[in-house]
Amino acid sequence: MSDWEYMDLVIYENRWADSSGRSGCFNKELVRDLGLSAPFWGQALNEIGHEGWELCGWETYSSGLHRLLFKRSKVRERVEA
């Protein structure tokens, strides 16, 4: 049976923060210049994916806040004798 670890990612307007303490801003000018009408989160999601995280849940609130839940297999630390 796999052990999992979880991470929350909260996105509001052009700001994001995750439960590991990282945070940042999306480039609003890039979103506007590309003509995107939906939030453009590719940079942060690609980085999270490269770290082994998989999206397992998503909530959108009426305030425009989005909460994404990710999971990945927990790596057990090896103890050297």
N, C-alpha and C positions, 0 to 999 in steps of 0.2 A: 504494500500500500504506500502511496506517495504522501510525503508531508509537503504541505504548501505554505508559502509565505504570501502575504497580500500587501497591496499598496493602493492607496486612494490618490486620485489626481482630481483636483478641483480647478475648474476653468470658469472665469467670469470676465466678460468683455475681452480685453486683450491680455489679461493676466492669468497665470497658472501657478499652482503650488502642489507639491505632492507630500505624502506622509513621511517621506524620508528627509524632509527639510529643504529640498530644492525648490526654487521658484524662478519665475522669469516673465517676460512679456513677449507677445507675438508682434511682429512688424505690421502695424495697421496699413502703412503705405503699400507694402507688398500685396496685402489682401485686396486693397482698393485697385491697385494697378493691374492685378490679374483678373479683375472683374468678378471676384467670388462673392456670392451672396450669402453663402453658408460659412460658418467659422472655418478657418484654415489652420489646422493643428498638426499638419504633417511633420514638421520638424520635431516637435516634442514626442509624438507618437512613434516616429521612426527610432528615435533615441531609446525610448522605453522598450520597443521591440527588440532592438539589438542587445539589450540587457537581459533578454529572455522572458520578459513579462508578456502575458496574454490577457487580452480584454475579456472579462467574465461578467461584467455588469455595467449598466449605464443608467443614470437618472438625470432628467432635465427638469428644472424647477421653473415656475412661472416668472421668477425674477430674472431669468436668463442665465442662471448659474447651472453649470453642468458638473456632475460627479461621476467619474469613471473608476471602476474597481478592476484591478489587475491581479493576477496570480502567477506564480512560477514555482517550480520544484525547489524545495529547500535543499541546499547543499549541506550535507553534514560535514562538519570539520573533522579532519583526520587527526588523530592523536599519535604522534611519533613516540615510540618507546626508546 
